[in-house]
Amino acid sequence: MKLETKLFLYGVLFFIPVGLIYGVWSDGEAVGMLGIPLVGGMVGMIGAYFALLSRRIDPRPEDDEHGEIEQGAGDQGVYSPWSWWPLAIGVAGAVTFLGFAVGFWLSGIGVVLGIIALVGWVFEYSRGQHAH
């Protein structure tokens, strides 16, 4: 997690000054002057989370400069190849953002579909054949 922490925290050092310089050069254009430093704040929050997380977990093979590829072999997490819920979330996201172009009533339908799909994905292992 050390590399990811540095990557995101260096993003703060880039986005904050660039946002301030942009604000000066654009004579106070509101969207960029506010948006670019906000991106710096968001990458700072992600970097701070990674810094806290790297203290709690053991070093990974990716963190070892002399690590070998085979050190990272094995299971990398839980993946459900039979799950249709990620597709449902993607469709709900597409419907939601299509609603911004067509009409906000369609965004409401997309949000409701997204909530249903997210609940289904979260509780996928709570019912049926794969319950634990």
Secondary structure, DSSP 8 states (H G I E B T S, - for coil): -HHHHHHHHHHHHHHHHHHHHHHHHTTS-HHHHHHHHHHHHHHHHHHHHHHHHHHHS---GGG-TT--GGGG-S--S---TT--HHHHHHHHHHHHHHHHHH-HHHHHHHHHHHHHHHHHHHTTTTSGGG--
